[in-house]
Amino acid sequence: MNGRLFRAKAPLRISFAGGGTDVSPFVEREGGCVVSATINRYAHGTLRVRPGSQVAIQSADFGGSVEYDSRELPLYDGRSDLAKAAINRMCPGEPVGLELFLQTDVPPGSGLGSSSTLVVTLVGLLKEYRRLSLSRHDIANLAYQIERIDLGIKGGYQDQYAAAFGGFNFIEFGAEGATVCPLDLSTEVVDELEANLLLAYTGAPRLSSHIIEDQVFRYERGDELSIRSLRRLKHLALEMRDALCAGRLRDFGKLLHAEWETKQQLSPKIGTVHLADIYAAALESGALGGKVAGAGGGGFMLLYCPFDRRHRIAERLRQEGCTVADLAFSNGGVETWTVSDD
């Protein structure tokens, strides 16, 4: 296979509603559901075969490189662990010589599912290299196993499935697995969403795994507010799905607000004074609603803004120290291909 480059990319996602209901043990006991969409920002990967058994991994996101011998079990030391675990899972015991280059279009800890999306990209790369026949369900499940089981990183299911399938989806989760239901939205609805949504980067968040650990702890000890909030988030996901499919986008904006208010009740670590100030500024400037894109604590905030107020809201967010960007959606999920290494 020398002389070939194996490439893959997978889209990042915006979670609209239901985040947190896809996390164990709630998902096995009561089932969860989310509404999400992928955007035109990606996790990218390139793989080149090299002689011998040395694996070299270079990450543009964190800088530096890691090298180890594939004949030995990799050391999970916080340096390119996602890539090490993916190789160990998909090339078990094989003396492979590989060079990997990895890069994501957003900062680490963005709240856009970048870690899980990168694992989906890695599974796609290794699938292409090994010429495996894997469905999108297979890729998502493998990515979940690598991140949550092999590495023990706390989190849910939704990011892996969003990245593998792509597009607008209503995804249901339960003890038996996941069911992905694409939302067949009209071009007009998608265009209107893009015209009225803003992404604002609020700054580096706390580690999402710590926030999720606290959420799980509160649920397992029987905290009534956490339990009610998770059940409410499921209901909001159903309302969000129906609003999008019916093209009721003002309702969509208001549901984002309800989602964010409810999500904060899962753990005091989710919201911060900084996030509250930014969100209040956006609402004062005319936003109908919004939410933090991931587990909380920081990262990107998604805001639904009437188009004629959008520019004023963006300027106010910049005054609050945010980096503001437009949003465009993507339809495709993970993609893999092979090219000549000229």
N, C-alpha and C positions, 0 to 999 in steps of 0.2 A: 504493500500500500504506500510505499515511499513515492514522493513526487506528487502527492495529493494533499489538498487542504480540506478539512471538514469544518463546515460552518453551521452555526445555528443562531437563531434569535427568537425571543419570546416577548410578548407585550406586557407592560405593567398594567395594573388595574386601578380603577377607582371603585371603592365599595360604597354603594348608595345607602343600603339598609341591611340589617340583620347581622352585622359583624359582631362576633362574640358568641353567637348561637352555634357556630361551627367548631367550638372548642370542647374537648373532652373535660369532664364526663357528661356535661349537659347534652351534647349531641347524641350520645348513646342512650341516654335515659329518656329524653323528650323529643329529640330530633330538632334540627336547625334548618334555617333557610336564609339565603342572602340574595340581594339584587346587586349586580356589579356590571361594569363595562371595562373593556380594555382600551388603552389610549396609545397614541403614536409615540410612545417612549418605550425603549426596549432594553433588555439584557442581551448582550452579544457575546458570542464565544467562537474561538477558532482553535482547532486541534491539528497538530502536525505530528506524524510518526517520526521517531528518531531511533537510531540503532541502540541496542543495549536495553537496560531495564530501568534507567533513570527517568523520573517524571519531573518536569519543570513547569511550574505554574506561575504566571505573571498576572497580577491584578492591577488594572489601571485605577480602580476605585480606592485601593488602600496603599498603592505604591509598593515597590520592592517585588521580590520573587522568592519562591520556595522550591527546593529540590529535595527529592528523596528517592530511595530505591524501592521499586514496586514489588520486589520479592519479599519485603518486610511489611508488617502491619504499619500503617501510617500513624504518626503521632498527632493527635488532635490537640493542638496547642494554641488555637485562636488564629493561626496563619493559614489561610486558604482551606479551612476545614471542610467547607461545602464541596469543593472540588475533590479533595482527598477522599471523602466519604462516598461521593458519586463513583469515582474510579474503583474504590474498594468493593462497592456493591455490584457494579456492572462488569468488572474484570477481575473476579475473585481469584486470588492465587496465581494470576498470570504475570509473567515477567515482561511487562510492556514498557516500551520507551516512548514517551509522549511529551509534547510541548503544548501547553494551553495558554491562551491569552484571553482574559475576561474583562469586560467593561460594561457598565450600566449607565444609562442616560440621566440618572438622578443621583443625588448624594445618598450614601448609606443611611438607613433609618428614616427614609422619606415618608413612610406610611403608605406607599404605593405597592407594597408587596415585593420589593426588590430582591430580598434574599430568596424567597420561594421561587420567584420568576427566574433567578439565576440558576437555581437547581433544576428547574424545568429545561432551561437552555443546556445545562450540562448533560442531562439525560438525553436530550435531543442530539447533542454532539456525539456522545458515546453510542447511541443507537445508530447514527450514521456511520461511524467508524466501524462498528461491529456488524453492520448490515442486519440489524434486528428488525423484525416486524412487530411494531408496538402501536396499539391504538392510542388515541388521545387519553382515554381513560387509563390505559396502562402507564403512560408517561406521567400523568398527574399522580397516580397512586404510588409509583416508584419514587417520585420527587417527595411525596409526603413521608414515605418510609425512611428515606435518606435523612431528611431534615428532622423529623419528629421522633423517629425510633432510633436510628443509628447514632445520631448526634444528640438526641434528647433535648432539642430546642423547643421550648413551649410555643404553642400557637395552634391555629385552626387548619381547616381543610381548604378554605375558599381560594386562597391565592394560587395554589398549584393548579386547580381546575380552571380558574379564570385564564391563567397564562397558557395552559395547554389548549383550551378550546377557543378563546378569543371571542370578541363581540359582546353584545348585551345578553346577559343570561340571568335567569332565575334558577338558583341551584339549591336543591334540597339535600340534606345530609341526615343519615341515621346510622344505626348499628350495622346495617347491611351495606353501607357505602353511600355513594353520591349519585344523584340524577341531575343532569344538566338539561335545562329547558331553554333553548334560545328564544329571545324576545324579538318578534318580527316587527320592528318599528319602521314607520315610514321614513323616507328620506327627509321629509319636512320636519318631523319630530326630532330627528338627529341633528339636522341643521339648526333648528331653533335652540336645542340644548347647547350646541357649540357657541351660538351667538350670545347666550345668556349666562354661561358658566365662567367662573374664574378659578384658577389655581393660585394659591398664595403660599409660598414657602415661609413658615413661621420660625424656622431655626431648628437646630438639632434636637431630637426628642430624647426622653429617657429610653432605656432599653425596653423594647416592647415585651420581651420575655418576662421582665419583672412585673410589668403591669398585668400581664395575663396570669402570672402566678398568683397575684393578689386577687384577681377576679375569681379564679378557680377556688382559692382558699375560702373566700366568702360564700361561694355557692355550696361547697362541700360541708361547711359548718351550718348550713341551713339559714343563712341570712335572708330574711323575707324580702327585703328591698331588692337584693341582687336577683333572687328568683323571679319576683314580679317583673323586674326590668328585662330580664332575658326573654320572658314570655311576651312582654310588650314589644320587644325588638322583632320577634318572629311575626307578630301581627303587623307591625309597620312594614316589614318586607313584603307582605302580601298586598298591603295598601299601595306601596310604592310600585310594585309590579303592575297593578291594575291602573294606576294613574299614568304610568308611562305608556302602556298599551292603548289607553284611551286618549292619549295626547293632552292630558290635563296637567300642563307643566307648571302652572301657578300652584296647584296642589302638590306637585313634586317638590317645589321649593319649600313649601310649608312643612312637608314631611321630612325633608332634610333637617329642619329645625327640631322637629319632634324627636327624630333619631338621635341627634346630638344631645339634647336634653336628657333623654332616657339613657343613652350610653354612659354618661357621666355618673349615673347612679350605681354602676357596676363596681366602681372602685374610685376612691378619692385621688388615685394616682393618674387618672385619665385626663382630668382637667387641670389647668394651672392658671394662676393669676394672669400670666402673659397671654395665654390663649383666650381667656375671658375678655381681656381688654381689646384684643384684635377683633374678636367676634362682635363685641358690643359696638366697636367703631364701624364695622361693616353694616350692621343692622341700622345704626343711626344714619348711615349714608344712603340707605335705601335697599340693601339686600333683603330678599324675602326669607332666606334661610341658608344654612350651611352646616358643615360638620368637618371635623378633623378626619383625614383620609384613612388612617390606620388605627392602631391600638390606642393612641393618645399620647399626651405629654409633649407633643411637638410635631415636626414634619410638615406635610402639606395640609392646607385647609381648602375645602371645596365650597364655593359660594354661588348661589343662584341669584342673579342680578337682573332686574329689568334692563333691557338693552340701552335705554336712554339714560340710565344712571350708572351704567357699568364703568365708564371712564372715571366718574367721580369716586366711585367705590375703590377702584384700582389706585387712584392717587392717594386716597386716605390710608389704604393699606401700606403703601410705600412709606408714608409718614410714620406709620407704626413699626417700620423696620422690616417689612416683608418684601420678598422678591415675588413679583406678580407675573403670571404667564397666561396666555390663552390655552385653550384645551381643544384637542381634536381626537376623535375616537378612531379605533382601528377595528376591522372586522376579523382579521385572521388571528389564529393562535400561533403556537410554536411552529417554526419553519426550519428545515434542515436542508443542506445541499453540499455538494462536493465540487471543487474546482481544481484545475491544474496549478501546482506550485511552481510557477515559472521563475 
